[in-house]
Amino acid sequence: MDRRGVPIAHLRQHGAGVRLTCLDCLLHRDLPLEAVIVRLEARGVGGRATGIREAAQFVRQPCSRCGGRRFETAPAFPSRRR
């Protein structure tokens, strides 16, 4: 199993974003996929080929709730409710 996860560009076909979760307090927020890709490319640390799990290592700001710096990233699939 690839520890990096699927490339984040793959999430485009599912209309998904990126869920960023603080591992200290479990606060999470969903980020727009395209904004994450653009930001990774602008910083020169990754881009659309970056794995979804790997993206967590590029978070620079501490958690807004607890100040933690340990994060996890996962797909944020849209709700099926209408």
N, C-alpha and C positions, 0 to 999 in steps of 0.2 A: 504494500500500500504506500502511495506517495504521501509523505508527511506534509508536503506543500499544499496539497489539495488541488482541486481542479483550477485551471486558469480562470481568473475573474471575468475575462471576456466571455466565457461560456455562459455566464449568468444572464447575458443579454437575451438569449433565446427564451428565457423563462420570465423575463420582466422583473428580475430580482434585484435587490440592492445588497448592501453589505451591513451585517449586524455586528456592531462593536460592543463587546461585553467586558466590563471590568471584572477581573477574577477575584478581587478583594471584597467588593460590596455587591456585585452582580447587577449594577446599573448597566442598562444597555440602551443603545440608540441605533436607529437604522439610517444609514447613509446612502445617498444616491450613487449608484454604480458608476455612472460616467464621471461624477465629481471625484470619486476615489481614483479612477484610472488617470484622469488629468493631473491630479495632485502628485501621484506616484511618478508620472512621467516628468513633471515640472521639477521635481526634486532629484531626478536622475537615479532613483533607487528601484525602479520597477516600472510596471505599466500593465497592459492588458494580459501579458503572459504570467504575471505574478499569481501564485497560488492563493486561494481564498484563505487558507490557514496561515500562510506565510505573511499575509498583509498585516497581521497584528504586530509584527516586529518593527514596523515602520511608524507606529504611533509615537508622536513627539510630546504631546501634552499629557499631563497627569489627569486622572479621573476628576471630573468636576465635583463629585460628591465626597469622595474619601481621600483623594490625592494619590491613589494607587497608580502603579505603573505597569501592572501585569494585565495584559489584555488577550482576548480571544476574538477571532473573527470567523464568521459563518455566513452562509447565504441568508438573506432576508426575503423570503418568498412572499408575494402579495397574498392578501386574504382572498378566499374564495367567496366570501359573502358579497351579496349585491344589495 
